[in-house]
């Protein structure tokens, strides 16, 4: 299994942006206009929810606990606004709202946490493709290259409103496969996720599964909360699409170090840019 990070180190931050979500009234008006377009209009595109993936995570096939944390909002703690405490506040093996328990580093009485399945969606037109980007946030990358704030992604490429390719990320690399070759669950991408480091693949896994519609099942993994429930994905986006939740695109930088890691222990070390500042946000790799 590869053990590199999901991108190369970035420059230390020097400025702070203030990026606010579009006012809700304007968003509602634009969404209404978009939905009112006649069939076949140039702007008619699938809803982001139509191509959410089904993810299946590492299970106990290596005689361990399997995957411990799952895609969730990067702001999930109403009681603590410091995202650099996300690893400490994360309650492992739980999916859902109102999550409470001991944090992953031993901090007591964490919660209530919002640990619902979440994606950060962005649409861009590039190279003749409409590209739907789905970014996933994990509070902890607990593989050999331990770090906080693990961002992974999958992209779906469209031409003339039909999917043609899927990109799946593998840390600092990616794989692009044709739509026809991509495993599917009810015509949605079906993606296997490696344990700890969250690299994605077309192969299968045997642990916790989160389906595109939010159905959660434990299978051969460990899950202390959420199994057997349907917990719909939150789709965060500032693009004008139905079914999305606007959000504030801050911070611009995430610090991957944490005192809990023996090899990456500086709380404000190992700085990386947020997805919305990365080059692929507006210039994605093309098939």
C-alpha positions in Angstrom: 0.0 0.0 0.0 1.4 3.5 -0.9 2.1 5.7 2.1 2.5 9.1 0.6 0.4 12.1 1.4 -2.5 13.3 -0.8 -0.5 16.3 -2.1 3.0 17.8 -1.9 3.7 20.3 0.8 2.5 23.8 0.2 3.8 27.3 1.1 3.2 28.6 4.6 0.0 30.7 4.7 0.5 34.5 4.6 -3.0 35.8 4.1 -6.5 35.1 5.3 -9.5 35.2 2.9 -13.0 35.9 3.9 -15.1 33.7 1.6 -18.8 33.6 2.5 -21.5 31.4 1.0 -24.0 33.0 -1.4 -27.0 34.5 0.5 -29.7 31.9 0.7 -32.4 34.0 -1.0 -30.2 34.5 -4.1 -29.3 30.8 -4.1 -33.0 29.9 -3.9 -33.9 32.2 -6.8 -31.1 30.9 -9.0 -32.0 27.3 -8.2 -35.6 28.0 -9.1 -34.6 29.5 -12.5 -32.3 26.5 -13.1 -35.0 24.0 -12.5 -37.4 26.0 -14.7 -35.2 25.5 -17.8 -36.9 23.5 -20.5 -35.8 19.9 -21.1 -32.6 19.8 -23.2 -31.5 23.3 -22.3 -27.7 23.8 -22.3 -27.5 24.3 -18.5 -29.5 21.1 -17.7 -27.2 18.9 -15.7 -27.8 16.0 -13.3 -28.2 16.9 -9.6 -25.0 16.2 -7.5 -26.9 13.6 -5.5 -27.5 11.6 -8.7 -23.9 10.5 -8.8 -22.9 10.1 -5.2 -20.8 7.0 -4.8 -21.2 4.0 -2.6 -18.1 3.5 -0.5 -17.0 0.3 1.2 -14.2 0.5 3.7 -11.5 -1.8 5.0 -12.8 -4.5 7.4 -11.3 -7.1 9.7 -9.7 -9.1 7.0 -6.2 -8.4 8.5 -7.3 -9.3 12.0 -7.6 -5.7 13.1 -10.5 -3.4 13.8 -10.9 -2.2 10.2 -11.5 1.5 9.3 -12.0 3.7 12.3 -13.2 7.0 10.8 -15.4 7.9 7.9 -16.2 10.9 5.6 -17.8 13.7 7.6 -17.9 17.5 7.7 -14.6 19.1 8.5 -16.5 21.4 10.9 -18.3 18.9 13.1 -17.9 20.2 16.7 -20.3 23.1 17.6 -18.5 23.2 21.0 -15.0 23.8 19.5 -14.2 26.0 16.5 -10.6 25.0 16.1 -10.3 22.5 13.3 -6.8 21.6 14.6 -8.6 19.8 17.4 -10.5 17.5 14.9 -8.4 14.5 15.6 -8.8 15.0 19.4 -12.6 15.5 19.1 -13.2 12.6 16.6 -15.1 9.7 18.2 -14.0 6.6 16.3 -16.3 3.9 14.9 -19.4 6.1 14.9 -21.5 7.6 12.1 -24.4 10.0 12.7 -25.6 13.0 14.5 -25.3 13.7 18.2 -22.2 11.5 18.4 -20.6 11.5 21.9 -17.8 9.6 23.5 -14.1 9.7 24.2 -12.0 11.3 21.5 -9.5 9.4 19.4 -6.5 10.7 21.5 -8.3 10.2 24.9 -10.0 13.5 25.4 -13.1 12.7 27.5 -16.7 13.8 26.9 -16.5 14.7 23.3 -19.7 15.7 21.5 -22.2 16.1 20.4 -20.5 15.7 17.1 -22.0 15.8 13.6 -20.3 12.8 12.0 -22.8 12.3 9.2 -21.5 11.2 5.8 -20.5 14.3 3.9 -19.0 15.4 0.6 -17.8 18.8 -0.7 -19.0 19.2 -4.2 -17.8 21.4 -7.0 -18.7 21.6 -10.7 -16.4 22.9 -13.4 -16.4 22.7 -17.2 -13.0 21.8 -18.6 -11.7 20.4 -21.8 -15.1 19.6 -23.1 -16.2 17.8 -19.9 -18.6 18.8 -17.1 -16.7 17.6 -14.1 -18.4 16.8 -10.9 -15.9 16.8 -8.0 -16.7 15.1 -4.8 -14.2 15.8 -2.0 -14.2 13.7 1.1 -12.8 14.8 4.5 -11.4 12.4 7.2 -10.3 13.8 10.5 -7.5 11.2 10.8 -5.2 9.4 8.5 -3.9 6.6 10.8 -1.7 4.6 8.5 2.1 4.6 8.3 2.2 8.3 7.3 0.0 9.5 10.2 -1.5 12.9 9.7 -4.7 14.9 10.6 -7.1 16.2 7.9 -7.1 13.6 5.1 -8.7 14.9 2.0 -9.6 12.4 -0.8 -11.8 12.8 -3.9 -13.6 11.2 -6.7 -14.6 13.0 -9.9 -17.3 12.1 -12.4 -16.9 13.3 -16.0 -19.8 14.1 -18.3 -20.3 14.8 -22.0 -23.7 15.7 -23.3 -25.1 15.0 -19.9 -23.9 11.4 -19.8 -21.1 10.0 -17.6 -17.9 9.0 -19.4 -15.2 8.5 -16.8 -14.5 8.4 -13.1 -11.4 9.6 -11.3 -10.5 8.1 -7.9 -7.7 9.5 -5.7 -4.9 7.6 -4.2 -3.1 10.2 -2.0 -0.8 12.2 -4.3 -2.0 10.3 -7.4 -5.2 9.2 -9.0 -6.7 6.7 -11.4 -9.1 7.5 -14.2 -11.3 4.7 -15.5 -14.1 4.6 -18.1 -17.6 4.7 -16.9 -18.3 1.3 -18.4 -15.4 -0.2 -16.4 -16.3 1.4 -13.1 -18.1 -1.0 -10.6 -21.5 0.4 -9.8 -24.3 0.2 -7.3 -27.6 1.1 -9.0 -25.7 3.1 -11.7 -23.6 5.0 -9.1 -19.8 4.5 -8.7 -18.9 1.8 -6.2 -15.5 2.4 -4.6 -13.3 0.4 -2.3 -11.4 2.4 0.4 -8.1 1.2 1.9 -7.9 1.2 5.6 -6.3 4.1 7.5 -5.0 6.0 4.5 -8.3 6.1 2.5 -6.8 5.5 -1.0 -9.6 4.6 -3.3 -9.8 1.7 -5.8 -12.1 -0.2 -8.1 -11.5 -3.3 -6.1 -13.8 -4.3 -3.2 -13.5 -4.2 0.6 -15.4 -6.1 3.3 -16.0 -3.6 6.0 -18.4 -0.7 6.7 -20.4 0.4 3.7 -22.0 3.8 3.2 -24.3 3.6 0.1 -25.1 6.6 -2.2 -28.5 6.9 -0.5 -27.0 6.9 3.1 -27.7 3.3 4.0 -25.0 2.3 6.5 -24.1 -1.3 7.3 -21.3 -2.7 9.4 -20.6 -5.9 7.4 -17.1 -7.3 8.5 -16.1 -4.0 10.0 -16.6 -2.4 13.4 -19.3 0.3 13.9 -20.5 1.3 17.3 -23.2 3.7 16.0 -25.0 4.0 12.7 -25.2 0.5 11.4 -28.6 -0.4 10.0 -29.6 3.3 9.7 -30.1 5.5 6.6 -28.1 8.7 7.2 -28.3 10.8 4.0 -25.1 12.4 2.7 -24.7 16.1 3.3 -23.6 17.7 0.0 -21.8 20.9 0.8 -21.4 23.3 -2.2 -21.5 26.9 -3.1 -22.4 26.1 -6.7 -26.0 26.6 -7.9 -27.5 23.1 -7.8 -30.5 21.6 -6.1 -30.0 19.6 -2.9 -26.8 21.3 -1.7 -25.8 23.0 1.5 -23.7 26.2 1.2 -20.7 26.6 3.5 -17.9 29.0 4.3 -14.6 28.1 2.5 -12.3 28.6 5.4 -9.7 27.8 6.6 -7.5 28.1 3.5 -4.9 25.8 5.1 -4.9 22.7 7.2 -2.0 21.6 9.4 -1.5 17.9 9.1 0.7 17.5 12.2 -0.7 16.6 15.6 0.9 16.0 19.0 -0.6 12.5 19.0 1.7 11.4 16.2 5.2 10.3 16.9 6.5 11.1 13.5 4.5 14.3 12.7 3.9 15.8 16.1 4.0 19.6 15.5 0.4 20.8 15.9 0.9 23.6 13.4 3.4 21.8 11.1 3.0 20.1 7.8 0.8 22.8 6.2 -1.5 21.9 3.2 -3.9 23.9 1.1 -7.6 23.4 1.3 -9.2 21.7 -1.7 -10.7 25.0 -3.0 -7.2 26.4 -3.4 -5.7 23.4 -5.2 -5.1 23.6 -8.9 -7.5 20.7 -9.7 -10.4 22.6 -8.2 -10.7 24.6 -11.4 -8.4 22.7 -13.7 -9.0 19.0 -13.0 -7.0 16.2 -14.7 -8.7 15.1 -17.9 -9.3 11.6 -19.3 
